[in-house]
Amino acid sequence: MKPANILAVDLASGAIAAALLRADGGLFTADDTHTKPHSQTLLPLLKQLMAEAALHWNELELFALGAGPGSFTGIRIAAATLAGLNAPIGKRFLHLSSLAVTARQVESREPVWVIEDARAGDAYVGCYRNGEPLQEDRCLRWDEVAQFPPAAFACHNEPAVELVGWQRLPLALPRSQALADATRAALDRLDDIGSLPRYPQPAYLQASQAERNAHA
């Protein structure tokens, strides 16, 4: 796909990561770990990125969303914010696995598991090599994960069980840079931007607490 002005956002890890990829190759990134609510900080941060890149909203050609799995609240805020920005301009959405973004934060040429605590006894699990998936992201019970053969893994949140024999790899790359890299890689695989949806579609994988309570 030809170069485009793309705004990418991911809040699935609990912190804000944003990247603005300009069609001329310029890249502007921001990571925000402040304790203020994302609903208060995300839009000002995105406005600042747009100002740094000297772009207007209507010059954007595509949105990229870290669609999950991860923090329900973070994913919803990211999706709702981008949907609001997109309402008057009607651009397409590129959906990225948030676990794939984490995998790109790690420096390793070997397969890397990304294992994030999903609470309620569950874990979000993916396996990647050089940022590319070796299998689909899944939501598993922690006792299932603990039975996997030990390997290298990465995460933001501490595992809920002891992973005996596993090697935890450091997150060496800022998440915003990894988000930009994941966006570029997804674009390289994309044949037609017109096939993408015009509305964000989060990938929660796990039922929300409200949904679990309703079926209890």
Buried (B, 14 or more C-beta within 10 A) or exposed (E): BEEBBBBBBBBBBBBBBBBBBBEEEEBBBBBBEEEEEBEEBBBEBBEBBBEEBEBEBEEBBBBBBBBBBBBBBBBBBBBBBBBEBBEEBEBBBBBBBBBBBBBBBBEBEEBBBBBBBBEEEBBBBBBBEEBEBEEEBBBBBBEEBBEBEEBBBBBBBEBBEEBEEBEBBEBEBBBBBBBBBBBBBBBEEBEEBEEBEEEBEBBBBBBEEEEEEEEE
